[in-house]
Structures are given as C-alpha cells and as structure tokens.
Amino acid sequence: MPQMAPMNWMLLTILFLICILMSMIFFCYFYNTFNNINKISNIKYYNNFWKW
C-alpha cells in the first residue's frame, strides 16, 4: 500500500497539469477567435458606416 500512494499522487499531478495545459490552449484559441470575430465585426461596421 505505501508503494502505491506515490503513484496515485503522480497520476493526480500529471492529470492536473494536463488539464491546466489543455485549458490554457483552449483559452488562447478561443481568445484569438474572439479577437478575429471582433475585427471582422468592426470591419463590417466601418463598411456600413461608409455606405451610409
């Protein structure tokens, strides 16, 4: 039993680090897509403004 405790802690820490990395990657990806959507919407807004 004492030999399995460190393995469980290692697995938990590895899973925790993987979750953090995945969340950071998804946050960066969605942040970039959100900025691109804002740029596109601003371009559409300016085009409509010049048309009017």
Protein Blocks (a to p, Z undefined) as FASTA:
>chain_A
ZZmmmmmmmmmmmmmmmmmmmmmmmmmmmmmmmmmmmmmmmmmmmmmmmmZZ
